[in-house]
Amino acid sequence: MLAMVAMVNTVSAQEVERDYQLYPYAFGSLQGGVLKTYTAPGIDRDFKPMGAVSLGYFFTQVFGTRLQFGASQWKTNIAALNGDYKNKYYDIGLDLMFNFSNLFFPNRNNLINVIGIAGVPFELAVPHTYVDNYKGSVTEGNKKWKKGWKGGGMIDINIAKHFSINLEGGTNYIMKRSDDDFDKGKWWPYALAGITYKFGHKKVKVAEPEPYVPVPQYVEEASKPVVKEQPKPEPKPVPKPEPKKVPAKTTSNIFFPINNSVIQADQLSKIDEIANWAKSHPEASIELTGYADRETGNEKINQSLSEKRAAAVKAALVGKGVAASRIKTDAKGDKVQPFSVNDQNRAVIVLGEEK
């Protein structure tokens, strides 16, 4: 089970851009399911419908707490009592929650979270009432709140930023409160399924990476030939060689968000500058090299992502009127990291050079 959760969470925790912290957060849950009662006389040991509402808070990625209110009501025909047996059940409990997925796979937005639950429920059973054919309504038990213990677990599956679905199972052990057979200690297992709404995430400001400034390349001036003096006749003036034309070059860096190959609005001006330069230097060729950062994703995903980024820049330049035959693309994935800042490696480096 742990191996399956590890595999699913490894896939689900790939590059995901977030402008909020995963933890802490508050949540509310609505659940429905079944409850099986085990009273001492044994007259109501059957599955009954149950509903629950919870409000809680995860303080860290591992530890949280919740306040849960549950209720159930049923009616059973009991031949031994010569009538219908009715019961209502309510409980309110304070539970501690432990996220084992985050314990073993921390700092990730895990798709599946395995959560352990331990708590202290307080149970109120409205008098167990049965109606026979001769005496009318007869009531057993009492209306006193009784405390107990709870143990169980939950599988919580994230489906969106604010929503998840959950499957929960466990049992309450209600401690007896009197000598009445109906109030002796009871094991009441339950199973629930429901939906959770998560809210209260803290926002995180995503900083714009500083632009990469290339190191300027210098071309040494051509050395002048040494002309030996001729004693006789007078030497003719040696014409100076024409200076070599220094090929024009340009470079730029197109940055991308995490797990994204779409050119962002704030990068479009760079595309315009490169296209204008290419039109001014019709003999120049343009080389595009795509990259992906090494701290997220894996080698296969990052290689594909860097190829898509280079292809996106090429398509944008072609759309600006630059001939596709002048553009060469390459992709390094996360094998090469041209920048020291990890987030800046989600980029395409553009190099234009006149032949």
N, C-alpha and C positions, 0 to 999 in steps of 0.2 A: 504494500500500500504506500509506504513512504517513498519507494522507488518510483511508483507511478506519479505521485504528487510532485516529486523532484523533476521528472521529465516534463510534465505539463507546465510547471512553473518556470522551467528553463526556457521553454518556447514562449510563454506568455510575457516574460519579463524582458523581451528584446527592446530595442530602442523605442521609447515612448516619451514624447515631449510633454512635460507637465509644468504648469504655472502655479502649482500648489503642493504643499507637503502632504504625504500620505497619512502621517500621524502627527499629532493627535486628532481625533474627530469624534463627534457625537453621532448617535444613531437611534432610530426608532424601528421596531419590527412588528409585523402583524402575521400571526401564525394560526394554522388550524391542523387538527389531527385527531388522534384517539388516545384514550386513557383506560388502563385496565386496573380495576380496584381489587383489593384483597382484604376484605373485612373479616373479622374473626369468625362470624357465623357461616361465611362462605356463600351467602345468598345472592351476592351481586358481583361475582367474579367473571366479568365479561368486558369486552371492549366497548367503551362509550365515547361519543363525540366530545371534542374538547377544543377550546379556542384560547389564545394567549396574546397579550399585548405587552411590549417591552420598550423601555427607554434606557439607554446606557451611554457609556463613554469609554473609548480606548485611550488611555493616557500615554502609552508607548506602543510600539509595534508588537509587543508581546503581551502586555497586561492591560485588562479592561474590567469593567464592572457593569452590571445592569440591574434594574428593578423590573420584575416581571409579574404580571397579574394574569392568572388563569382561571377558567371557569368551565364547569361541566354539569349537565343535567340529564337524567334518564328516568325511565319508567320500565319496570319489569313485572311480569305476572308470576307470582310465587304461589304454587299450589299448596305448599306447606302452611302458608299464612292465610290461605283461603281468600286471596285478593291481590290487588296491585301494589307493588312495592315502589316507592318513589324516593329519589334522593337528589340533592343539589350539592355541588362542591365548588368552593372558591379557595384560591390560595394566592398569596402575595409573597414573593421571595426576593432576597438580595443575593445575587450570584457573582462570583468571581470568574473571569474568563481568561484563558491562556492560549495564545495563538502559537501553536507548535510549528506551523509552516514558516512564520517569520523568525522563530527561534533558530531553525536550521537553515533558512534561506533569507537572511536579513537584508534590509535596504532595497527591497524589490516590490514591485506591484504584482504580487502573486495572484494568479487567476483563481486557484483553489486554496482556501485556508482551512486547516484542520484545527478546531478550537476545543479545548477541554473546559468543562463547566463544573463548578462546585459551589454549593450555596446552602442557605438556611431558609427554607420555606415556612410560612405560617399558614395552616389550613383551617378553614371553617366549613364544617359539614352541617348543613341545615338538617334538623331531625329527620331520621329515616322514617318515612310515613308509609303505612300501608292501609288499604281500605278493604275490609272483609264484608261478607254478605249479611253479617248479623250485628256486629258491634259498631259499624261505621268507621270513622277515621281513628287510627291508633298511631301514636307517635313513639318512637324509640330514639335513644341517643340524646345529645345535648347540643347547644349552640356555642360552645366555648371554642375559642381559637386554640389550636394545638401546634406546637412547633415540631420541626423535623429536620432532616438532612436531605440534600440533593446531590446527585452525581450523574454526569452524562457527558455528551460531546456533540459537536456540530460540524457540519461541512458547509462552509460559506463560499459561494461561487460568485465572483465579481462579473457583472455584465455591463456595467457602465461606471462613470465616475461616482455617481451618487447611489446606484442601485446594485443590489446583490440578491440572489436567492439562496435559501438555506434549508438544510435537512438536519433536524435535531432529534436525539433520542436520549433517554435517561430514566431515572427512577427517583421517586420521593419515598423516604421512609418516615412516616408520621408516627411520632411517639405517643403512647397512650396517655390519656388525661384522667381516666377514672377506672373503676372496676367494671364498668359496663362492657359487655362483650363487643358492642359496636364501636367502642372507643379504644380498643387495644391496638398495639402497634401494627401498622399496615405498610406493606410494600405496594406502591402505586406506580408502575412503569408507564411511560408515555412515549409517543412518537409524534413529531410535528414537522410541518413544512410551511414555508412562508417566504415573505419578501422583506428586505431591509432597506431603509432609506438612510444614507450617510450624509452628514452635513457638518459645517463648522471647520473645514480644512483651512489652514493658514495659507495665504497666497505667497508666492515666491517671485521676486522680480528677476527676470532673465536678462542678464547683461549682454549687450552687443559686443562680440569679440572685436578687439582692435585689429585694424587692417594690417595685413602683412606688407612690410616695406622691403622690397628686394634690394640686395646689395648692388650698387651701381658697378657696371663693368667698364673698365677703361681699356682703350686701344692705344697702344704705343704708336707714337708718330714714326713714320718711315724715316729711316736714317738717310742722310744725304751722302751720295758717293764722294769719296775723296779724290780730288783732281790734282795730279802731280804737276808741278810747274815745269814748263818747257823753257830752257834757256834761249833757244832760238828755234825757229822764228817765234815771234810773239804769239802766245797761245790765244786761240780764239775763245771768246767767252762761252763757257759751258752753260747750256740752258738748264735751268732748274727743273727737276722732274715735277710733273703735276701731282699735287697731293692726292693720295688715294681717298676714294669716297668711303666714308664710314657707313656701313649698313645701318639703316634705321631699325630700332628695336622698341618694343613696348611690352609691358607685363601688367597683369591685373589678377585679382583673386575674387572669385565669386563664392560667397559663404552660403551654407544651407542649414536649415534647422535639423534637429535630430530625427533620424528615420524618414528623411524627406528628400526628394529629388526635384521638387518644383521650385523654380526661381522665384524668390520673394520680391515684393514690390520695391524694397529698399536697395535691391541689387540691380534693378533694371537699368539705372543710369550707367552702370559699368558696361552693360551690354551695348548701349548706344555709343559709348566712347570707343570700345573696341571696333565696332562696325564702322564708325567714321574714320578711325585710323586705317583700317583695311582698305577702305575706298580711296584714301589719300596715298596709299602705297600698294598699287595694283600687283606688283611683283612679289609682295611679301606672302609668306606662308604663316599659318597660325597652328600652334600645337596646344591641345587641351588635355590636361592630366587630372583625372578625378581621384579623390581620396575619401576615406571614412575614418572616424576616430576609433581607436583601439579599445577604449574602456567599455564600449557597449556593443551588443550584437556578437556575432562570431565571424570567422574568416569568410565563410561562404556568403552570408548575408551582406557583409561589408563589401566584398568584391563586386557583387551584383549592384549594390547601392552606388558605388563609385562609378561604375559603368553608366548607370542611368543618369547620374549627375553630369558626366561629360557629354552624354548624348543630348541632354536637355539644353546645355549651353550651345552646342553645335546647332541644334534646331533653331534656337533663338537668333543666332548670327545669320543663318541661312534665311530666316524670315526677314532680316534686316537688309538683305540684298548681297550678302557675301557668298561667293560660289562655294559649294560643298567640296569641290576638288581642291580648294586651298586649305582646307581644315583637316587636321590629323588629330585623332583622339587616342587616349591611352588611359588605363585605370590601374591603380596600385592597391585598391582596397585598403586594408589596415596594415599592410606589410611595410609601408613607408609612412612616416609621420613627419611632414615637413615643418610643423610648427611645434613649439615647446608646450603651448597651451592645448590641452586635449580637445576642447570644443572647436578650436579653429581648424582642426583637421577634417571637418565636414565641409570640404571645399573643392573647387575646380581651379587650378592654377593655369592662367592663360599666358602664353609666350608667343608674341608676334615678331617675326624677323624678316627683314628684307634681304633677298638674295643678291 
